[in-house]
Structure formats: C-alpha cells, structure tokens
Amino acid sequence: MNTLDCPEPWQFGFQDPATPVMEGIIDFHNDLMVLLTVIGVAVFWVIGRAWVLFEENPTPSQVVHGTTLEMIWTIIPAVILMFVAVPSFALLYSIDEILDPSVTLKVVGHQWYWSYEYSDYAGEDGEAINFDSYMIPEEDLEPGNLRLLEVDNRIVLPVETHVRVVITSADLLHCWAIPSFGVKMVACPGRLNQTSMFIKRPGVFYGQCSEICGVNHGFMPICVEVVNLEQYTDCLLYTSPSPRD
C-alpha cells in the first residue's frame, strides 16, 4: 500500500522528504536552528549580564565610542553570514539545476483547478496526454480519502527518474507546491517557469496552491502518485491518468 505524505494534525515540523532537494532544505534548516540557538543564548546572556551589573552599579559608563567593541560586533556577524551563505548558495544552485529530463510534465493553473500534460507522449488520437484535476467534494469522498486534498485525477510519475516540470497559468497567479518534494513554483500567466524533481521513493504526495488566487484558492489541491517504472509504463497505455488499484 502506498504511503500518504500529507499534513498531520498539529504538525510542527517538515513533512518527510522525498527528493534530494527537500533533504537539503531540512538539513540546512536544522543547521541554522543550531546556529540560531547558540546566537540566541549568547545574546540573552549578554543582556542578563548587563542587567545584573547595572543592578550592582546603577551609574552607567560615559564611554561614547569603543572602537574595539564595534569591530568585534561587526566582524563576528559578517563571519557568521559567510558560513551561512556558502551552504545556502549551494542549496540554491542545486534547486535550479536542470539535468537531462526523462519525463516532462506541464502544469497549468486555472480558477480553480489544475490541468496537466505529459508533453513527451501522445494518446490514441495523436495528441499529447492531458487531463484536468479537480478536488473531490466532501460528499463524494471514499474511505481513506483525505478531505480537501484528494483529486479525481492524480498525476502519476516514475520513481528515481529525472522529471522536468514546466509551470504556467491560464488566468492569474497560482503556485504549484508540494512540501515533500521541496517544490514551490509560481504559475504566472504568459510565462513558463521550470523546475526539476528526482523522487526517491514511491507513495502518494499531496500539495496545494500556495498563491491566493480568489474565492476557491483553498480548493485546488495537488496529488502526485509516484510508482515504479513498470506501473508508470502501464499507466501510459490507458487514457485515464490515475489508476487507483
């Protein structure tokens, strides 16, 4: 049975990563949290120490300029920012890296649903395989379906395959976002945005539009079913883009 990667009640942290990019984002976040904790403790210690010393000697120092002190509090933050910048730039470049893709998925945002096109393949009529994906209303949900996240037609993608995603919009700004993939790309009318994914494990992954796009902004979810290569190939033989069995 496929695992479901979706938000959980009272979830505080990230969803489980499914791509190298998301793993890098989580590692970078954890490293920054350690650094921020050390800085926070140091700052509160300085404030507390100043408070205690002022209680002991309420007459403040009349020193106006302290060249040494000013050099210290300028150089130390600069060095810290340099240490933060190096892994940050490496992560940004890895996110923007586009390798030779094996699959191209085109995503088009609409008010208020998504449409998808497998640009590399043609259906029985010779046209590219394309379909619309709407949220399933609450009254039509089946046992095991997730409210506000389940769709009538899932995207199906192969595992451990370089996938290129081309994103645009037919009307106004939308945003195609899947937390487990580390993907959050704006769908802009008249413009093609591009990102890439390398999904490391099978499962069902959920996302939502992350750009306020009107009254039904909260009702255009994203659902990606990641399968092995055999299942993906079998899926392309059918006109329905999302086998549920």
C-alpha positions as CSV (number, residue, x, y, z in Angstrom):
1,M,0.0,0.0,0.0
2,N,1.3,3.5,-0.9
3,T,2.2,5.8,1.9
4,L,0.4,9.1,2.1
5,D,2.6,12.2,2.5
6,C,0.3,14.9,3.8
7,P,-0.1,17.3,6.7
8,E,-0.9,15.8,10.0
9,P,-3.0,17.3,12.9
10,W,-0.8,19.7,15.0
11,Q,2.2,19.0,12.8
12,F,5.0,21.4,13.7
13,G,8.0,20.3,11.5
14,F,8.5,19.4,7.9
15,Q,6.9,16.5,6.1
16,D,9.2,13.5,5.3
17,P,11.4,14.4,2.4
18,A,11.1,12.5,-0.9
19,T,13.7,14.4,-3.0
20,P,17.4,15.3,-2.5
21,V,16.3,19.0,-2.7
22,M,14.0,18.6,0.3
23,E,16.6,16.6,2.2
24,G,19.0,19.5,1.7
25,I,16.4,22.1,2.8
26,I,15.7,20.1,6.0
27,D,19.5,19.7,6.7
28,F,20.1,23.4,6.1
29,H,17.2,24.3,8.4
30,N,18.5,22.1,11.2
31,D,22.0,23.5,10.9
32,L,20.6,27.1,11.0
33,M,18.5,26.2,14.1
34,V,21.6,25.1,16.0
35,L,23.4,28.3,15.0
36,L,20.4,30.5,15.9
37,T,20.1,28.7,19.3
38,V,23.8,29.5,20.1
39,I,23.3,33.1,19.0
40,G,20.1,33.5,21.0
41,V,21.7,32.1,24.1
42,A,24.7,34.4,23.7
43,V,22.5,37.5,23.2
44,F,20.3,36.7,26.2
45,W,23.4,36.0,28.3
46,V,24.8,39.5,27.4
47,I,21.5,41.1,28.2
48,G,21.2,39.3,31.5
49,R,24.8,40.1,32.4
50,A,24.3,43.8,31.7
51,W,21.1,43.7,33.8
52,V,22.9,42.2,36.8
53,L,25.9,44.5,36.5
54,F,23.6,47.6,36.3
55,E,21.8,46.4,39.4
56,E,25.2,46.3,41.2
57,N,26.3,49.6,39.8
58,P,23.5,51.8,38.5
59,T,25.8,54.5,37.3
60,P,26.4,53.9,33.6
61,S,29.7,54.2,31.8
62,Q,30.1,57.5,30.0
63,V,32.2,56.0,27.2
64,V,30.8,57.2,23.8
65,H,33.0,55.3,21.3
66,G,34.5,51.8,21.6
67,T,36.5,51.0,18.5
68,T,37.4,47.5,19.6
69,L,33.9,46.6,20.6
70,E,32.4,48.0,17.3
71,M,34.9,46.0,15.3
72,I,34.0,42.8,17.2
73,W,30.3,43.2,16.7
74,T,30.8,44.0,13.0
75,I,33.3,41.2,12.1
76,I,31.7,38.3,14.0
77,P,28.2,38.7,12.3
78,A,30.0,39.1,9.0
79,V,31.9,35.8,9.5
80,I,28.7,34.1,10.6
81,L,26.9,35.3,7.5
82,M,29.7,33.9,5.3
83,F,29.4,30.5,6.9
84,V,25.6,30.6,6.3
85,A,25.9,31.9,2.7
86,V,28.1,29.0,1.4
87,P,25.7,26.1,2.1
88,S,22.8,28.4,1.2
89,F,24.2,29.2,-2.3
90,A,25.0,25.5,-2.8
91,L,21.4,24.6,-2.0
92,L,20.0,27.3,-4.3
93,Y,22.1,26.1,-7.2
94,S,21.1,22.5,-6.6
95,I,17.4,23.6,-6.7
96,D,17.9,25.5,-10.0
97,E,20.0,22.6,-11.6
98,I,18.2,21.1,-14.6
99,L,19.6,17.7,-15.7
100,D,18.6,16.0,-18.9
101,P,15.0,15.0,-18.0
102,S,13.4,11.7,-18.8
103,V,9.9,12.9,-18.3
104,T,8.4,16.4,-18.9
105,L,5.2,17.4,-17.0
106,K,3.4,20.6,-18.0
107,V,1.3,22.2,-15.3
108,V,-1.4,24.8,-16.0
109,G,-3.2,26.6,-13.2
110,H,-6.9,27.6,-13.6
111,Q,-9.6,29.2,-11.5
112,W,-9.8,26.8,-9.6
113,Y,-8.2,23.6,-10.7
114,W,-5.1,22.2,-12.3
115,S,-4.6,20.7,-15.7
116,Y,-1.6,18.6,-16.7
117,E,0.1,17.5,-19.9
118,Y,2.6,14.7,-20.5
119,S,4.4,16.5,-23.3
120,D,6.7,13.6,-24.2
121,Y,3.8,11.2,-25.0
122,A,0.9,11.0,-27.4
123,G,-2.5,9.5,-26.7
124,E,-4.6,7.3,-29.1
125,D,-5.6,10.4,-31.0
126,G,-2.1,11.5,-31.5
127,E,-2.4,14.4,-29.1
128,A,-0.3,14.9,-26.0
129,I,-1.7,13.1,-23.0
130,N,-3.5,15.8,-20.9
131,F,-6.2,15.9,-18.3
132,D,-7.8,18.2,-15.7
133,S,-7.6,17.6,-12.0
134,Y,-10.3,18.7,-9.6
135,M,-10.7,18.4,-5.9
136,I,-13.2,15.6,-4.9
137,P,-16.2,17.2,-3.0
138,E,-16.5,16.1,0.6
139,E,-19.8,14.2,-0.1
140,D,-18.1,12.1,-2.8
141,L,-15.1,11.0,-0.7
142,E,-14.4,7.3,-0.2
143,P,-13.0,5.7,2.9
144,G,-9.3,6.5,3.1
145,N,-9.5,9.7,1.0
146,L,-8.3,12.9,2.5
147,R,-10.7,15.9,2.8
148,L,-9.7,18.9,0.7
149,L,-6.7,17.1,-0.7
150,E,-8.0,14.2,-2.8
151,V,-8.5,14.8,-6.5
152,D,-10.3,12.9,-9.3
153,N,-7.2,12.6,-11.5
154,R,-3.8,12.1,-9.9
155,I,-0.5,12.9,-11.5
156,V,1.5,9.7,-12.0
157,L,5.3,9.9,-12.1
158,P,8.0,7.3,-12.0
159,V,10.3,6.9,-9.0
160,E,14.1,7.6,-9.3
161,T,13.7,9.4,-12.6
162,H,14.7,13.0,-13.5
163,V,11.4,14.9,-14.1
164,R,11.1,18.4,-15.6
165,V,8.1,20.4,-14.5
166,V,7.0,23.3,-16.7
167,I,4.5,25.6,-14.9
168,T,2.2,28.3,-16.2
169,S,-1.2,29.8,-15.6
170,A,-4.3,30.3,-17.9
171,D,-5.7,33.2,-15.9
172,L,-4.0,34.7,-12.9
173,L,-1.2,33.8,-10.4
174,H,-1.2,30.4,-8.8
175,C,1.5,28.4,-7.1
176,W,2.2,24.7,-7.5
177,A,3.6,23.5,-4.2
178,I,4.3,20.0,-2.8
179,P,6.1,20.1,0.6
180,S,7.6,16.6,0.4
181,F,9.3,17.5,-2.9
182,G,10.6,20.9,-1.8
183,V,8.8,22.4,-4.8
184,K,7.0,25.7,-4.7
185,M,6.8,27.4,-8.1
186,V,4.6,30.3,-9.1
187,A,2.3,29.7,-12.1
188,C,2.4,33.0,-14.0
189,P,0.1,33.9,-17.0
190,G,2.1,34.2,-20.2
191,R,5.3,32.9,-18.7
192,L,6.8,29.4,-18.3
193,N,8.6,28.6,-15.0
194,Q,10.6,25.4,-14.8
195,T,11.8,23.2,-12.0
196,S,13.1,19.6,-11.7
197,M,12.5,16.7,-9.4
198,F,14.1,13.4,-8.6
199,I,11.7,11.4,-6.4
200,K,13.5,8.8,-4.3
201,R,10.6,6.8,-3.0
202,P,7.1,5.7,-4.2
203,G,4.0,6.9,-2.5
204,V,1.2,9.5,-2.7
205,F,2.2,13.1,-2.1
206,Y,-0.2,16.0,-1.6
207,G,0.2,19.7,-2.0
208,Q,-2.0,22.8,-2.5
209,C,-2.0,26.1,-4.4
210,S,0.1,28.5,-2.3
211,E,-0.8,31.7,-4.0
212,I,-4.0,33.5,-3.0
213,C,-5.9,33.3,-6.3
214,G,-9.5,34.0,-5.4
215,V,-12.5,32.6,-3.6
216,N,-11.7,28.9,-4.2
217,H,-8.0,29.2,-3.6
218,G,-8.2,26.6,-0.9
219,F,-9.9,24.1,-3.1
220,M,-7.4,23.3,-5.8
221,P,-5.2,20.6,-4.2
222,I,-2.3,18.7,-5.9
223,C,-1.9,14.9,-5.7
224,V,1.1,13.0,-7.1
225,E,1.2,9.3,-7.2
226,V,4.8,8.0,-7.5
227,V,5.1,4.4,-8.8
228,N,7.8,2.1,-10.2
229,L,8.7,2.3,-13.8
230,E,6.6,-0.7,-14.8
231,Q,3.4,0.7,-13.3
232,Y,4.2,4.1,-14.9
233,T,4.6,2.5,-18.3
234,D,1.3,0.6,-17.9
235,C,-0.4,3.8,-16.9
236,L,0.6,5.4,-20.2
237,L,-1.3,2.7,-22.1
238,Y,-4.6,3.9,-20.7
239,T,-6.3,7.2,-21.3
240,S,-7.1,7.6,-17.6
241,P,-4.0,9.3,-16.0
242,S,-4.5,7.9,-12.5
243,P,-5.0,4.2,-11.8
244,R,-6.4,3.7,-8.3
245,D,-5.9,0.0,-8.0
